[in-house]
Amino acid sequence: MDIIAVDTPTAVQVRAWHSVVTAVQAFDNPEEPPQTLEQTAGRLTAPPPNSRLLLWIAAVDGVTAGVAYLRLPADRDAGRPAEIDVLVHPAYRRRGIGSRLLGRAAEAVREHGRPAVVAQAIAGTPAVPFLESQGFQCVLVLTGLLLRLEDVDPAWLADTLAAGPPGYGLVRWKGAVPDELADAFAQAKLAMVDVPADGSATERMHWDADRLREMADMVAKRGDDLYTVAAVRGDVIAGFTEIVVPGGSAERAAQYDTAVVPGHRGRRIGIWVKAAMLEWLRTERPDVREIETDNADDNVHMLAVNDELGFRRQREYRDYQAEASDLPGPAGR
């Protein structure tokens, strides 16, 4: 078995990577729409803003049997953990391939001075015992949710939109935030509290107008479409919601961030902007039939919002974290 570092993936390597992704998905999560080749290529060639990707392929007799994806946050986000995703083709499991790939990624995490690494697994899949055997601890449980747009009652939607809070208005945009809203939107993003109560290493993202544009540019480079609806009061964005429609498989869209800024909560702004997004998608993107999202189990308010919208529980996800020093490898355990 050879572990091959990939700098800029070739078309052949992207196809080989994609074959592993789709095989794992079909085996572990068959009810999920398969990832397209375009989505795989976008993930490997358009990294999130202010981050660096390190990629490895495990080859057995010239066949790609496993892959590892490591995202290192930029220096200004050095306190945030790296993100790892290790996938092994079902036909090549239980041969130590995943451990070898993780070990190579662990060396890179320590080499670049990152304090910890995070990974996500679907409950009930082989990824759970693998991560737990490699020094990872579960730090967050998420509920995967799915909304079928045909199940949304048009009368309820109209009533919810009409019942917006007094003094607030709605704005929306596709792609990058307009210049005149960029600073206000960055402030709304900063209001999102993403430091877990469990004390894991995640830190608040440092949002500004440039980072917002970089994020929108990353989505566009993948061939996807980013839609945003925001509630405004004066020159303040009080709440917002984002949806990304994949370019190669538009039937199922993905919910990105939704947040209501402290001081504006308790006015049903969250459900208002989400209802406005649904109405926009129904007219702008009739090809979108479903929206997927996930919520932390202790986020009672957002779970209630999504329940009212008609989201239904699909599966459980688990977020794992390991300190760099606990990862396998020469400098680890």
C-alpha positions as CSV (number, residue, x, y, z in Angstrom):
1,M,0.0,0.0,0.0
2,D,1.2,3.5,-0.9
3,I,0.1,6.7,0.7
4,I,0.4,9.5,-1.9
5,A,0.3,13.2,-1.1
6,V,-1.7,15.1,-3.6
7,D,-0.9,18.8,-4.2
8,T,-3.2,19.8,-7.1
9,P,-5.4,16.8,-8.0
10,T,-5.5,15.8,-11.6
11,A,-8.7,14.9,-13.4
12,V,-7.8,11.2,-13.0
13,Q,-7.2,11.6,-9.3
14,V,-10.5,13.5,-8.8
15,R,-12.3,10.6,-10.5
16,A,-10.5,8.1,-8.4
17,W,-11.4,10.1,-5.2
18,H,-15.0,10.3,-6.4
19,S,-15.2,6.6,-6.8
20,V,-14.3,6.1,-3.1
21,V,-16.7,8.8,-2.0
22,T,-19.7,7.3,-3.9
23,A,-18.8,3.7,-2.8
24,V,-18.7,4.8,0.8
25,Q,-21.9,6.7,0.5
26,A,-23.8,3.9,-1.2
27,F,-22.6,1.4,1.5
28,D,-23.0,3.6,4.7
29,N,-25.7,6.1,3.7
30,P,-27.6,4.7,0.7
31,E,-30.7,6.9,1.2
32,E,-28.7,10.1,0.5
33,P,-28.6,11.4,-3.1
34,P,-25.1,10.5,-4.5
35,Q,-22.5,13.2,-4.6
36,T,-21.8,14.3,-8.1
37,L,-18.3,14.3,-9.7
38,E,-18.6,18.1,-10.0
39,Q,-19.2,18.4,-6.2
40,T,-16.2,16.2,-5.5
41,A,-14.0,18.3,-7.8
42,G,-15.2,21.5,-6.2
43,R,-14.4,20.3,-2.7
44,L,-10.9,19.3,-3.7
45,T,-10.1,22.3,-5.8
46,A,-12.0,25.2,-4.1
47,P,-11.1,25.2,-0.3
48,P,-13.0,27.2,2.2
49,P,-11.8,30.8,2.7
50,N,-8.6,31.3,4.6
51,S,-7.7,27.7,4.7
52,R,-5.3,25.2,3.1
53,L,-6.1,21.7,2.0
54,L,-3.8,18.7,2.4
55,L,-4.9,15.6,0.5
56,W,-3.7,12.0,0.5
57,I,-4.7,8.9,-1.6
58,A,-4.1,5.3,-0.4
59,A,-3.3,3.1,-3.4
60,V,-3.4,-0.7,-3.3
61,D,-1.8,-2.3,-6.4
62,G,-2.5,0.9,-8.2
63,V,-6.1,1.2,-7.2
64,T,-7.4,4.1,-5.0
65,A,-8.6,2.3,-1.9
66,G,-8.9,5.3,0.5
67,V,-8.6,9.0,0.8
68,A,-7.9,11.6,3.5
69,Y,-8.9,15.3,3.4
70,L,-7.4,17.7,5.9
71,R,-8.4,21.4,6.1
72,L,-6.0,23.6,8.0
73,P,-7.4,27.0,9.1
74,A,-5.4,30.1,8.2
75,D,-2.9,31.6,10.6
76,R,-5.4,34.2,11.9
77,D,-7.7,31.3,12.9
78,A,-4.8,29.2,14.3
79,G,-6.8,28.5,17.5
80,R,-9.5,26.6,15.5
81,P,-9.0,22.9,15.0
82,A,-8.2,21.3,11.7
83,E,-10.9,19.3,10.0
84,I,-10.3,15.7,8.8
85,D,-12.3,13.3,6.7
86,V,-10.9,9.8,6.1
87,L,-12.8,7.5,3.7
88,V,-12.0,3.9,2.9
89,H,-13.7,2.0,0.0
90,P,-15.9,-0.8,1.6
91,A,-14.0,-3.4,-0.4
92,Y,-10.7,-2.4,1.3
93,R,-11.8,-2.0,4.9
94,R,-10.2,-3.6,7.9
95,R,-6.7,-3.6,6.3
96,G,-5.3,-0.7,8.3
97,I,-5.8,1.8,5.4
98,G,-7.8,4.3,7.5
99,S,-5.2,4.2,10.3
100,R,-2.4,4.8,7.9
101,L,-4.2,7.8,6.3
102,L,-5.1,9.3,9.7
103,G,-1.5,8.9,10.9
104,R,-0.2,10.8,7.9
105,A,-2.8,13.6,8.5
106,A,-1.9,13.6,12.2
107,E,1.7,14.3,11.4
108,A,0.6,17.3,9.3
109,V,-1.6,18.6,12.1
110,R,1.2,18.6,14.5
111,E,3.7,20.0,12.0
112,H,1.5,23.0,11.3
113,G,0.9,23.6,15.0
114,R,-2.8,23.1,15.1
115,P,-4.1,22.2,18.6
116,A,-6.7,19.7,17.7
117,V,-8.6,18.1,14.8
118,V,-12.4,17.5,14.4
119,A,-14.3,15.0,12.3
120,Q,-17.9,14.1,11.7
121,A,-19.5,10.6,11.5
122,I,-23.0,9.3,10.9
123,A,-24.2,7.3,13.8
124,G,-24.3,3.6,13.2
125,T,-21.6,3.6,10.5
126,P,-18.1,2.2,10.8
127,A,-16.7,5.7,11.1
128,V,-17.9,5.9,14.7
129,P,-15.8,3.0,16.1
130,F,-12.9,3.9,13.9
131,L,-12.7,7.5,15.3
132,E,-13.3,6.3,18.9
133,S,-10.4,3.8,18.5
134,Q,-8.1,6.6,17.3
135,G,-8.3,9.0,20.3
136,F,-11.4,11.0,19.2
137,Q,-14.1,12.0,21.7
138,C,-17.7,12.8,20.8
139,V,-18.3,16.5,21.6
140,L,-21.6,17.2,19.8
141,V,-24.6,15.3,18.7
142,L,-26.5,16.7,15.7
143,T,-29.9,15.7,14.3
144,G,-30.1,15.6,10.5
145,L,-33.3,17.1,9.1
146,L,-35.0,17.1,5.7
147,L,-37.8,19.3,4.4
148,R,-39.7,18.4,1.3
149,L,-40.9,21.7,-0.3
150,E,-44.1,20.0,-1.6
151,D,-45.1,19.5,2.0
152,V,-45.0,23.2,2.9
153,D,-48.6,24.6,3.2
154,P,-48.8,27.7,0.9
155,A,-51.4,29.3,3.2
156,W,-49.2,28.8,6.2
157,L,-46.3,30.3,4.3
158,A,-48.3,33.4,3.2
159,D,-49.5,33.9,6.8
160,T,-46.0,33.6,8.2
161,L,-44.6,36.1,5.8
162,A,-47.4,38.5,6.4
163,A,-46.8,38.3,10.2
164,G,-43.3,39.8,10.1
165,P,-42.2,41.8,13.2
166,P,-43.1,45.5,13.0
167,G,-40.1,47.8,12.2
168,Y,-38.2,45.1,10.2
169,G,-37.9,44.6,6.5
170,L,-36.5,41.8,4.3
171,V,-33.6,41.9,1.9
172,R,-32.2,39.1,-0.2
173,W,-29.3,38.5,-2.5
174,K,-27.7,35.8,-4.6
175,G,-24.0,35.2,-4.4
176,A,-21.8,37.7,-2.7
177,V,-23.3,40.2,-0.3
178,P,-23.9,43.7,-1.8
179,D,-21.2,46.1,-0.7
180,E,-23.6,48.4,1.2
181,L,-24.7,45.4,3.4
182,A,-21.3,43.7,3.8
183,D,-20.2,45.3,7.1
184,A,-23.7,44.8,8.7
185,F,-23.7,41.2,7.5
186,A,-20.3,40.6,8.9
187,Q,-21.5,41.9,12.3
188,A,-24.5,39.5,12.1
189,K,-22.2,36.6,11.4
190,L,-20.0,37.6,14.3
191,A,-23.0,37.4,16.6
192,M,-23.2,33.6,16.0
193,V,-21.8,31.9,19.1
194,D,-20.0,28.7,17.9
195,V,-18.0,28.0,21.0
196,P,-19.4,24.7,22.4
197,A,-20.3,24.5,26.0
198,D,-18.3,21.3,26.3
199,G,-15.1,23.3,26.1
200,S,-13.8,21.8,22.8
201,A,-11.2,23.7,20.8
202,T,-13.5,25.4,18.3
203,E,-13.3,29.2,18.5
204,R,-15.4,32.0,17.0
205,M,-14.9,32.6,13.3
206,H,-13.4,36.0,12.5
207,W,-15.9,37.4,10.0
208,D,-15.4,40.6,8.0
209,A,-16.5,41.9,4.6
210,D,-13.5,40.3,2.8
211,R,-14.2,36.9,4.3
212,L,-17.8,37.0,3.3
213,R,-16.8,37.7,-0.3
214,E,-14.2,34.8,-0.2
215,M,-16.9,32.4,1.1
216,A,-19.3,33.4,-1.7
217,D,-16.5,33.1,-4.2
218,M,-15.6,29.6,-3.0
219,V,-19.3,28.5,-3.4
220,A,-19.3,30.0,-6.9
221,K,-16.1,28.2,-7.9
222,R,-17.7,24.9,-7.0
223,G,-20.5,25.7,-9.4
224,D,-23.0,26.1,-6.6
225,D,-25.5,29.0,-6.0
226,L,-25.7,30.8,-2.6
227,Y,-28.9,32.5,-1.6
228,T,-29.3,34.7,1.4
229,V,-32.4,36.3,3.1
230,A,-31.9,38.8,5.9
231,A,-34.1,40.8,8.2
232,V,-33.0,44.4,8.6
233,R,-33.9,47.2,10.9
234,G,-32.3,50.5,10.0
235,D,-28.7,49.8,9.1
236,V,-28.6,46.6,11.2
237,I,-29.0,43.0,10.0
238,A,-31.0,41.4,12.8
239,G,-31.1,37.9,11.4
240,F,-30.4,35.9,8.3
241,T,-30.5,32.5,6.6
242,E,-28.4,31.0,3.8
243,I,-29.1,28.2,1.3
244,V,-26.7,26.6,-1.1
245,V,-28.1,24.9,-4.2
246,P,-25.6,22.4,-5.7
247,G,-24.8,23.1,-9.3
248,G,-24.7,19.4,-10.4
249,S,-27.6,18.1,-8.4
250,A,-30.1,20.9,-7.6
251,E,-32.9,18.7,-6.3
252,R,-31.6,18.8,-2.7
253,A,-30.3,22.1,-1.4
254,A,-28.2,22.6,1.8
255,Q,-29.0,24.9,4.7
256,Y,-26.0,26.9,5.6
257,D,-26.0,29.4,8.5
258,T,-29.1,30.8,10.2
259,A,-28.9,33.2,13.1
260,V,-30.7,35.9,14.9
261,V,-28.6,38.6,16.6
262,P,-29.0,39.0,20.3
263,G,-31.3,41.9,21.1
264,H,-33.6,41.0,18.2
265,R,-34.6,37.5,19.4
266,G,-38.1,36.6,20.6
267,R,-39.7,38.2,17.5
268,R,-39.9,35.1,15.3
269,I,-37.3,36.5,13.0
270,G,-35.7,33.1,12.5
271,I,-38.9,31.6,11.1
272,W,-39.7,34.7,9.1
273,V,-36.4,34.8,7.2
274,K,-36.7,31.0,6.6
275,A,-40.2,31.3,5.3
276,A,-39.0,34.1,3.0
277,M,-36.3,31.8,1.7
278,L,-38.8,29.1,1.0
279,E,-41.0,31.5,-1.0
280,W,-38.0,32.7,-3.0
281,L,-36.9,29.2,-3.8
282,R,-40.3,28.2,-4.9
283,T,-40.3,31.0,-7.6
284,E,-36.6,31.3,-8.3
285,R,-35.6,27.6,-8.1
286,P,-38.6,25.3,-8.7
287,D,-36.0,22.5,-9.4
288,V,-35.2,22.4,-5.7
289,R,-37.4,19.8,-4.0
290,E,-35.7,19.3,-0.7
291,I,-33.6,21.1,1.9
292,E,-31.3,19.4,4.3
293,T,-29.9,20.8,7.5
294,D,-28.7,19.7,10.9
295,N,-29.2,21.0,14.4
296,A,-27.4,20.4,17.7
297,D,-29.7,18.4,20.0
298,D,-29.5,21.1,22.7
299,N,-30.5,23.9,20.2
300,V,-34.1,23.7,21.3
301,H,-35.1,27.0,19.7
302,M,-33.9,26.2,16.2
303,L,-35.2,22.7,16.4
304,A,-38.6,24.1,17.2
305,V,-38.3,26.5,14.2
306,N,-37.5,23.7,11.8
307,D,-40.2,21.5,13.2
308,E,-42.7,24.3,12.5
309,L,-41.4,24.6,9.0
310,G,-41.9,20.9,8.4
311,F,-38.4,19.5,8.6
312,R,-38.4,15.8,9.6
313,R,-35.7,14.0,11.4
314,Q,-33.6,11.7,9.2
315,R,-30.4,10.6,11.1
316,E,-28.0,11.4,13.8
317,Y,-24.5,12.9,13.2
318,R,-21.7,13.0,15.7
319,D,-18.9,15.6,15.9
320,Y,-15.7,14.2,17.2
321,Q,-12.5,15.9,18.4
322,A,-9.0,14.8,19.3
323,E,-6.1,16.8,20.7
324,A,-3.1,16.8,18.3
325,S,-1.0,15.0,20.9
326,D,-3.6,12.2,21.2
327,L,-3.6,11.3,17.5
328,P,-1.6,8.3,16.3
329,G,1.9,8.8,15.0
330,P,5.4,9.4,16.2
331,A,4.6,12.4,18.3
332,G,1.2,11.1,19.4
333,R,0.0,8.2,21.5
